[in-house]
Amino acid sequence: MDNINEETQEHLNNLANVIDEKIEKASKASVDNAKNEVDSVIKGEVNNLIEKFNEGTEALNKRIDAIEVENKKKSVSNVFKTKKEAFSDAIGKSESLKAMKTGSRGNASLELKADVLISSDFAGASSSRDATGVMHVDGIKRDPSNVTNMMGIIPVGSTDSNVIRYVKESAYTDNAANIAEGSAPTDSEFQLTAEDAVVQKTTAVMTISQEMLDDTPGLSSYLSQRLPAKINTVIDDQLIGGSGSSPNLLGLLNGGTTFAAGGFANAIESAQELDVLYVAMNQLALSNYAANGIVLNPTDFHKIALLKDTTNEYLRGNSLISADGFFRINGVPVYMNNKMSAGNFVVADFSQASQVWQREGLKVDFGYEDSDNFSKYLVSVRGIARIAHSIYLPKAIVKGSFSTAKTALETS
């Protein structure tokens, strides 16, 4: 292309020089001619040369455009509609296979790049579109994980130990009272219990080829984000509903206090989910805690938002508002998490109730050192988190199911 451009450009430059000479000659003639009349022959020559120059410039532009289009086509990777097409193309280009057919060698090999786009493998891909070349958008598109993770609600600390031991008050007999002069006070008694929270490990491992890692743009950053998101989802499941039996953490639903209707038992006509949450807040308040978080499944939250009375008016009124980026019920933030089963709820004073301890921060590692990865040119990608969950104060957590709680509140 460079040689073509240089030759054409040189030809155009020569034309331009001739035009300049003719114009200069015509200019001198006009000076010598008192009537400013230019020789008609010279004018004709100049006009002809200008037309040739314009034609040459237009032809050069067309040739350059054609070459650029051809280069763009060559720069676009082959796109095949099916795996059969990809293999057929590779077979046709294999020099070793040609040599094998002629008998000059006894074996052959094919090479298929890991990033060859096979349209049938990708929903929405079209070979008819790909034939003209496609623009690739950076990154890998994916559905999000939970918007709010439980480790963003429960306080988090760090530890260098495998076991977290804490002392809690397991019983208290309160005999504090005013007494008459000379009377002996009655002792108040309490019991302390040491409890352990054991660090548990959450992992996710996948194996990919080195070629895939090298040839797929954005794959390493995608894995570095996706694996931790998936591990956080498992941690959410454990912090909400873990059984506490190794290797499980103790979750809020198994470590908290069951909903109690108390003074509202059989006292609310047509009890709804909103009533249950208010009574749960009251249960915390009776134990001197202040609710600062409600965890719901998204379905339950939106069900509450749609509750109506007998006149078809929404019950939410001023109870359900959006502020500071949170939905709030009676001023208490609502956190929606898909790992909270629909129909269940937790209302808690999260500032005091429990704490997550990180033994090893959430991280992602890439390595060959797994089985025979090195010889097979494979890479293992591992995400890992090591955490413990200490539930200090069960009464600071009220948990239950809406169906059971509504039944307890409903008038007889």
C-alpha positions as CSV (number, residue, x, y, z in Angstrom):
1,M,0.0,0.0,0.0
2,D,2.9,2.4,0.8
3,N,4.5,1.9,-2.7
4,I,1.2,2.5,-4.4
5,N,0.6,5.7,-2.4
6,E,4.2,6.9,-3.2
7,E,3.9,6.4,-6.9
8,T,0.5,8.0,-7.2
9,Q,1.5,10.9,-5.0
10,E,4.6,11.4,-7.2
11,H,2.5,11.5,-10.3
12,L,0.1,14.1,-8.7
13,N,3.1,16.2,-7.6
14,N,4.4,16.3,-11.2
15,L,1.0,17.4,-12.4
16,A,0.9,20.1,-9.8
17,N,4.3,21.4,-10.9
18,V,3.2,21.6,-14.5
19,I,0.0,23.4,-13.5
20,D,2.1,25.9,-11.5
21,E,4.4,26.5,-14.5
22,K,1.4,27.1,-16.8
23,I,-0.2,29.5,-14.3
24,E,3.0,31.4,-13.9
25,K,3.3,31.7,-17.7
26,A,-0.2,32.9,-18.0
27,S,0.3,35.4,-15.3
28,K,3.4,36.9,-17.1
29,A,1.4,37.0,-20.3
30,S,-1.4,38.9,-18.6
31,V,1.1,41.5,-17.4
32,D,2.6,42.0,-20.8
33,N,-0.9,42.2,-22.4
34,A,-2.4,45.6,-21.8
35,K,-5.9,44.2,-22.2
36,N,-5.2,41.4,-19.7
37,E,-6.0,38.8,-22.3
38,V,-4.5,35.4,-21.7
39,D,-3.6,33.2,-24.6
40,S,-6.5,30.8,-25.1
41,V,-4.2,27.9,-25.7
42,I,-2.5,28.4,-22.4
43,K,-5.9,28.6,-20.6
44,G,-7.0,25.4,-22.2
45,E,-3.9,23.6,-21.1
46,V,-4.3,24.8,-17.5
47,N,-7.9,23.7,-17.4
48,N,-7.1,20.2,-18.8
49,L,-4.3,19.8,-16.2
50,I,-6.5,20.8,-13.3
51,E,-9.1,18.3,-14.4
52,K,-6.5,15.5,-14.6
53,F,-5.2,16.5,-11.1
54,N,-8.7,16.3,-9.6
55,E,-9.3,13.0,-11.3
56,G,-6.0,11.6,-9.9
57,T,-6.8,12.8,-6.4
58,E,-10.2,11.2,-6.5
59,A,-8.7,7.9,-7.8
60,L,-6.1,7.9,-5.1
61,N,-8.7,8.4,-2.3
62,K,-10.8,5.5,-3.7
63,R,-7.7,3.2,-3.8
64,I,-6.8,4.2,-0.2
65,D,-10.4,3.5,1.0
66,A,-10.4,0.1,-0.7
67,I,-7.1,-0.8,0.9
68,E,-8.3,0.3,4.4
69,V,-11.4,-1.8,4.0
70,E,-9.4,-4.8,3.0
71,N,-7.1,-4.4,5.9
72,K,-10.0,-4.1,8.4
73,K,-11.4,-7.4,7.0
74,K,-8.0,-9.0,7.6
75,S,-7.8,-7.7,11.1
76,V,-11.2,-9.2,12.1
77,S,-10.8,-12.7,13.7
78,N,-12.5,-15.5,11.9
79,V,-16.0,-16.0,13.2
80,F,-17.7,-19.4,12.7
81,K,-21.3,-20.3,13.0
82,T,-20.6,-23.8,14.2
83,K,-17.7,-25.9,15.6
84,K,-17.8,-27.9,12.4
85,E,-16.9,-24.7,10.4
86,A,-14.1,-23.9,12.8
87,F,-12.6,-27.3,12.5
88,S,-13.0,-27.3,8.7
89,D,-11.1,-24.0,8.5
90,A,-8.3,-25.3,10.7
91,I,-8.0,-28.5,8.6
92,G,-7.8,-26.5,5.4
93,K,-4.9,-24.4,6.8
94,S,-3.0,-27.2,8.5
95,E,0.4,-27.6,6.7
96,S,1.1,-30.7,8.8
97,L,-2.1,-32.4,7.5
98,K,-1.2,-31.6,4.0
99,A,2.3,-33.1,4.5
100,M,0.6,-36.2,6.1
101,K,-1.6,-36.6,3.0
102,T,1.4,-36.5,0.7
103,G,3.2,-39.1,2.9
104,S,6.0,-36.9,4.0
105,R,5.1,-37.2,7.7
106,G,3.2,-39.7,9.8
107,N,1.1,-37.3,12.0
108,A,-0.6,-34.0,11.9
109,S,-1.9,-31.4,14.4
110,L,-4.5,-28.6,14.3
111,E,-4.7,-25.4,16.3
112,L,-7.9,-23.8,17.4
113,K,-7.5,-20.6,19.4
114,A,-9.4,-20.5,22.6
115,D,-10.9,-17.1,21.7
116,V,-12.4,-18.2,18.3
117,L,-16.0,-17.1,18.5
118,I,-18.4,-19.9,17.6
119,S,-21.7,-18.2,17.2
120,S,-23.8,-21.2,18.2
121,D,-22.1,-21.2,21.6
122,F,-23.4,-17.7,22.4
123,A,-27.0,-16.7,22.6
124,G,-27.7,-13.7,20.3
125,A,-24.5,-14.1,18.2
126,S,-25.1,-14.0,14.5
127,S,-22.6,-15.1,11.8
128,S,-24.4,-12.8,9.3
129,R,-23.5,-9.8,11.5
130,D,-20.1,-11.1,12.4
131,A,-19.1,-11.4,8.8
132,T,-18.7,-7.6,8.5
133,G,-16.7,-7.4,11.8
134,V,-18.0,-6.6,15.2
135,M,-17.1,-4.2,17.9
136,H,-16.4,-5.9,21.2
137,V,-17.6,-4.3,24.5
138,D,-15.1,-4.6,27.4
139,G,-16.0,-6.8,30.4
140,I,-18.3,-9.7,31.0
141,K,-22.0,-9.0,31.7
142,R,-23.6,-10.8,34.6
143,D,-26.5,-10.7,36.9
144,P,-25.7,-9.0,40.3
145,S,-25.4,-10.8,43.6
146,N,-27.2,-9.5,46.8
147,V,-27.1,-5.8,46.9
148,T,-26.6,-5.7,50.6
149,N,-24.5,-8.4,52.3
150,M,-24.8,-9.3,55.9
151,M,-21.2,-8.4,56.6
152,G,-22.3,-4.9,55.7
153,I,-24.9,-5.0,58.5
154,I,-23.2,-7.0,61.3
155,P,-20.1,-5.5,62.8
156,V,-16.8,-7.1,61.6
157,G,-13.5,-7.5,63.4
158,S,-10.2,-9.3,62.6
159,T,-8.6,-12.2,64.4
160,D,-5.4,-14.2,64.2
161,S,-6.9,-17.2,66.1
162,N,-9.0,-20.1,65.0
163,V,-11.4,-19.9,67.9
164,I,-13.1,-16.8,69.4
165,R,-14.0,-17.2,73.1
166,Y,-16.3,-14.8,74.8
167,V,-18.0,-14.6,78.2
168,K,-21.7,-13.9,78.4
169,E,-24.2,-13.5,81.2
170,S,-26.4,-16.6,81.0
171,A,-28.6,-15.9,84.0
172,Y,-29.2,-13.0,86.5
173,T,-31.3,-13.0,89.6
174,D,-32.2,-9.4,90.4
175,N,-32.8,-8.8,94.1
176,A,-32.0,-5.1,94.1
177,A,-34.6,-3.3,96.3
178,N,-35.1,-0.6,98.9
179,I,-34.8,-2.0,102.4
180,A,-35.6,-0.7,105.9
181,E,-32.8,0.4,108.2
182,G,-31.1,-2.5,109.9
183,S,-32.5,-5.0,107.4
184,A,-30.2,-7.4,105.6
185,P,-30.2,-7.1,101.8
186,T,-31.0,-10.1,99.6
187,D,-28.1,-11.1,97.3
188,S,-28.5,-10.7,93.6
189,E,-27.0,-13.6,91.6
190,F,-25.7,-14.0,88.1
191,Q,-24.1,-16.8,86.1
192,L,-21.4,-16.3,83.5
193,T,-20.7,-18.8,80.6
194,A,-17.8,-19.0,78.3
195,E,-18.8,-19.7,74.7
196,D,-16.7,-20.3,71.5
197,A,-17.2,-19.3,67.9
198,V,-15.1,-21.4,65.7
199,V,-13.6,-20.0,62.5
200,Q,-15.1,-21.8,59.4
201,K,-13.9,-21.8,55.9
202,T,-15.9,-20.9,52.8
203,T,-14.3,-21.6,49.4
204,A,-15.0,-21.7,45.7
205,V,-12.6,-23.3,43.1
206,M,-12.8,-23.5,39.4
207,T,-10.3,-24.6,36.7
208,I,-9.7,-22.9,33.4
209,S,-7.2,-23.2,30.6
210,Q,-4.2,-20.8,30.4
211,E,-5.3,-20.0,26.9
212,M,-8.7,-19.0,28.0
213,L,-7.2,-16.7,30.7
214,D,-4.8,-15.2,28.1
215,D,-7.2,-14.9,25.2
216,T,-10.4,-13.7,26.8
217,P,-10.3,-10.0,27.6
218,G,-11.4,-9.1,31.1
219,L,-11.6,-12.7,32.3
220,S,-9.2,-12.3,35.2
221,S,-10.9,-9.2,36.5
222,Y,-14.3,-10.9,36.1
223,L,-13.2,-13.9,38.1
224,S,-11.6,-11.6,40.8
225,Q,-15.0,-9.9,41.3
226,R,-17.4,-12.8,40.6
227,L,-15.9,-15.4,43.0
228,P,-15.9,-13.1,46.0
229,A,-19.5,-12.1,45.2
230,K,-20.5,-15.8,45.1
231,I,-18.6,-16.5,48.4
232,N,-20.4,-13.5,50.0
233,T,-23.7,-15.1,49.0
234,V,-22.7,-18.3,50.8
235,I,-21.7,-16.2,53.8
236,D,-25.0,-14.4,53.8
237,D,-26.7,-17.8,53.9
238,Q,-24.6,-18.9,56.8
239,L,-25.0,-15.6,58.8
240,I,-28.8,-15.8,58.4
241,G,-29.6,-19.5,58.7
242,G,-26.4,-21.4,59.6
243,S,-27.0,-24.3,62.1
244,G,-23.8,-23.7,64.1
245,S,-22.6,-27.3,63.6
246,S,-19.2,-27.4,62.0
247,P,-18.5,-26.5,59.2
248,N,-21.5,-24.1,59.5
249,L,-21.6,-20.8,61.3
250,L,-24.4,-20.0,63.8
251,G,-26.9,-17.8,62.0
252,L,-29.4,-15.3,63.2
253,L,-32.4,-17.5,62.7
254,N,-30.9,-20.2,65.0
255,G,-29.1,-18.0,67.5
256,G,-31.8,-15.3,68.0
257,T,-34.9,-15.2,70.2
258,T,-38.2,-16.4,68.9
259,F,-40.9,-13.8,68.3
260,A,-43.3,-13.5,71.2
261,A,-46.6,-11.7,70.9
262,G,-46.6,-10.7,74.6
263,G,-49.3,-8.2,75.5
264,F,-50.5,-8.1,71.8
265,A,-51.4,-11.8,71.8
266,N,-54.9,-12.3,70.2
267,A,-55.3,-8.5,70.3
268,I,-55.0,-7.4,66.7
269,E,-57.8,-7.9,64.2
270,S,-56.8,-8.8,60.7
271,A,-53.1,-8.9,61.7
272,Q,-50.7,-8.3,58.9
273,E,-46.9,-8.5,58.3
274,L,-46.5,-4.8,59.3
275,D,-48.1,-5.5,62.6
276,V,-45.7,-8.4,63.2
277,L,-42.7,-6.1,62.7
278,Y,-44.0,-3.5,65.0
279,V,-44.6,-6.1,67.8
280,A,-41.0,-7.4,67.2
281,M,-39.6,-3.9,67.7
282,N,-41.6,-3.8,70.9
283,Q,-40.2,-7.1,72.0
284,L,-36.7,-5.7,71.6
285,A,-37.6,-2.5,73.5
286,L,-38.9,-4.6,76.4
287,S,-35.4,-6.0,76.7
288,N,-33.9,-2.5,76.5
289,Y,-32.7,-2.9,72.9
290,A,-33.4,-0.5,70.0
291,A,-34.1,-2.1,66.6
292,N,-31.7,-0.7,64.0
293,G,-32.2,-3.2,61.2
294,I,-34.9,-5.4,59.6
295,V,-33.9,-8.3,57.3
296,L,-36.5,-9.5,54.8
297,N,-36.8,-11.4,51.7
298,P,-37.7,-9.0,48.8
299,T,-41.0,-10.7,48.3
300,D,-42.1,-10.0,51.9
301,F,-41.0,-6.4,51.8
302,H,-42.9,-5.7,48.6
303,K,-45.9,-7.6,50.0
304,I,-45.9,-5.2,52.9
305,A,-45.7,-2.2,50.6
306,L,-48.8,-3.5,48.8
307,L,-51.0,-4.2,51.9
308,K,-54.4,-2.5,51.7
309,D,-57.3,-2.0,54.1
310,T,-61.0,-2.8,53.5
311,T,-61.4,0.6,51.6
312,N,-58.6,-0.4,49.2
313,E,-56.2,2.2,50.8
314,Y,-52.6,1.2,51.3
315,L,-51.8,0.4,54.9
316,R,-48.2,1.7,54.7
317,G,-49.2,5.3,55.3
318,N,-46.2,7.1,56.9
319,S,-44.8,3.8,58.3
320,L,-43.0,2.8,55.1
321,I,-40.7,5.5,53.7
322,S,-37.5,5.8,51.7
323,A,-34.7,7.9,53.2
324,D,-30.9,7.9,53.1
325,G,-30.9,5.2,50.4
326,F,-32.9,2.8,52.6
327,F,-36.5,1.8,52.9
328,R,-37.5,2.3,56.5
329,I,-40.3,0.9,58.6
330,N,-41.0,3.1,61.6
331,G,-37.6,4.7,60.9
332,V,-35.8,1.3,61.0
333,P,-33.8,0.4,57.8
334,V,-35.0,-2.6,55.9
335,Y,-32.3,-4.8,54.3
336,M,-33.5,-7.1,51.5
337,N,-31.5,-10.3,51.1
338,N,-32.5,-13.3,49.0
339,K,-30.9,-15.7,51.5
340,M,-33.7,-14.8,54.0
341,S,-36.4,-17.3,53.1
342,A,-39.7,-15.8,52.0
343,G,-42.0,-15.8,55.0
344,N,-39.3,-15.3,57.6
345,F,-37.9,-12.1,59.3
346,V,-35.3,-10.8,61.6
347,V,-35.5,-7.6,63.6
348,A,-32.4,-6.8,65.6
349,D,-30.1,-4.4,67.4
350,F,-27.2,-5.2,65.1
351,S,-24.8,-2.9,66.9
352,Q,-24.8,-5.2,70.0
353,A,-26.3,-8.5,69.0
354,S,-23.4,-10.2,67.2
355,Q,-20.0,-9.8,65.5
356,V,-18.3,-11.4,62.5
357,W,-14.6,-12.2,62.9
358,Q,-12.3,-12.5,59.9
359,R,-9.4,-14.9,60.2
360,E,-8.5,-14.5,56.6
361,G,-9.8,-11.8,54.4
362,L,-11.8,-12.6,51.3
363,K,-9.4,-13.1,48.5
364,V,-8.9,-14.8,45.1
365,D,-5.8,-16.7,44.1
366,F,-4.6,-18.0,40.7
367,G,-2.2,-20.9,40.5
368,Y,-0.8,-24.0,38.6
369,E,-0.1,-25.9,41.8
370,D,-3.3,-28.1,41.8
371,S,-2.9,-31.7,40.8
372,D,-1.5,-31.9,37.3
373,N,-2.4,-28.4,36.2
374,F,1.1,-27.5,35.2
375,S,1.5,-30.3,32.8
376,K,-2.0,-29.7,31.4
377,Y,-1.5,-26.0,31.1
378,L,-4.4,-25.3,33.4
379,V,-5.0,-22.6,36.0
380,S,-7.0,-23.1,39.2
381,V,-8.8,-20.0,40.5
382,R,-9.7,-20.2,44.2
383,G,-11.7,-17.8,46.3
384,I,-11.6,-18.2,50.1
385,A,-12.9,-16.6,53.3
386,R,-12.3,-17.7,56.9
387,I,-14.7,-16.2,59.4
388,A,-16.5,-16.8,62.7
389,H,-19.8,-15.5,64.0
390,S,-20.2,-14.7,67.7
391,I,-23.8,-14.2,68.8
392,Y,-23.3,-12.3,72.0
393,L,-26.9,-11.3,72.9
394,P,-29.7,-13.5,71.6
395,K,-32.4,-11.2,73.1
396,A,-31.1,-8.4,70.8
397,I,-32.3,-10.5,67.8
398,V,-36.0,-11.3,67.3
399,K,-36.7,-13.9,64.6
400,G,-39.7,-15.8,63.3
401,S,-42.1,-16.6,60.6
402,F,-44.9,-14.2,59.5
403,S,-47.5,-16.9,59.4
404,T,-46.9,-18.1,63.0
405,A,-46.6,-14.5,64.3
406,K,-49.8,-13.3,62.6
407,T,-51.7,-16.2,64.1
408,A,-50.4,-15.3,67.6
409,L,-51.5,-11.7,67.1
410,E,-54.9,-12.4,65.5
411,T,-58.0,-11.9,67.7
412,S,-59.8,-15.0,68.7
